[in-house]
Amino acid sequence: MPCDTMRKPNQTLSQRVEEVKKRVTAVDRLIASRKVTVKVGPQGAITFIGISDSDRDGMTDACIYRMLSRKGSAATKMAIQRAEQSACLEITVERAAHQELQIRRGELFDINSADTA
C-alpha cells in the first residue's frame, strides 16, 4: 500500500508497515472516542479533524481512510458513515485514491476544493 512505501530516511519497509499499523490503530481509537472528527467535503474528499502531527506521522487522510475502511473498528466505520450521510455522499476507494493522487501532485490544499470526478 502507498502508505507503507512513504518511508523516513534509513527506515526499512517492514519498520514502516509496523509504524503505519500502530498509527492507524491510534487514530481508530481517537475516532471511536470522538476526539477526532470525520468530515466529507462537497466533492467527496475525506478529512480527519483533530489528528496531531505525531499521530498522523506523515500519513494522508486518504491513506488513513483506506486503512480504516479495511481494519477499523465498528465505531470508526459508523463515524465515517455519519460523515458521508451528513455530506449526502458516499466515499469510494476510487475517490480516496484520487484524493491521494491530488495530494501527491500538490494539487489539493483545501478539503473543500477536492476534485473527485
SVG drawing of the C-alpha trace seen along z (x, -y; Angstrom):
<svg xmlns="http://www.w3.org/2000/svg" viewBox="-27 -25 46 31">
<polyline fill="none" stroke="black" stroke-width="0.4" points="0.0,0.0 1.3,-3.5 1.1,-4.5 3.8,-1.9 6.1,-2.9 6.5,-6.6 9.4,-5.9 11.5,-8.1 15.3,-8.2 17.0,-4.9 13.7,-3.2 13.0,0.3 9.8,1.2 8.9,3.6 9.5,0.9 7.2,-1.5 4.5,1.2 4.6,1.7 4.6,-2.1 1.6,-2.6 -0.3,0.2 0.3,-1.5 -0.7,-4.9 -3.9,-3.7 -4.8,-1.9 -4.2,-5.1 -6.3,-7.1 -9.0,-4.4 -9.1,-4.8 -9.3,-8.6 -12.2,-8.5 -14.0,-5.9 -13.6,-8.1 -14.8,-11.1 -11.5,-13.0 -11.1,-13.1 -14.0,-14.0 -14.6,-12.9 -15.6,-15.3 -16.5,-14.7 -16.1,-17.7 -18.7,-18.6 -16.8,-16.7 -16.4,-13.6 -12.9,-14.1 -12.5,-12.9 -10.5,-14.6 -9.9,-13.7 -10.0,-16.8 -8.1,-16.7 -5.2,-14.3 -1.9,-15.7 1.1,-15.6 2.7,-13.0 -0.4,-10.7 -0.6,-11.4 3.1,-10.6 3.2,-11.6 0.1,-9.7 -2.6,-11.5 -6.3,-11.4 -6.9,-9.3 -4.3,-6.7 -5.9,-6.7 -9.3,-6.2 -8.2,-3.3 -6.6,-1.6 -9.6,-2.2 -12.1,-1.1 -10.4,2.3 -9.4,2.7 -11.2,0.0 -13.5,0.6 -17.2,0.6 -17.4,-2.8 -15.0,-4.3 -16.8,-2.9 -20.0,-4.3 -18.4,-7.8 -17.3,-7.6 -20.8,-6.7 -22.3,-9.5 -19.9,-12.0 -20.9,-10.5 -24.6,-10.9 -24.2,-14.5 -22.5,-15.3 -25.0,-13.3 -22.1,-11.5 -20.5,-8.1 -16.8,-7.7 -15.4,-5.1 -11.9,-3.7 -11.5,-5.3 -12.3,-8.7 -9.8,-8.2 -7.2,-7.1 -7.9,-10.2 -7.6,-12.4 -4.3,-10.8 -3.0,-11.4 -4.0,-15.1 -2.1,-15.5 1.0,-13.9 0.9,-16.2 0.5,-19.2 -3.0,-20.0 -5.0,-19.6 -4.6,-22.1 -8.1,-22.6 -10.6,-19.7 -13.4,-21.8 -11.7,-22.1 -11.1,-18.4 -11.9,-17.2 -13.1,-13.7 -14.6,-13.3"/>
</svg>
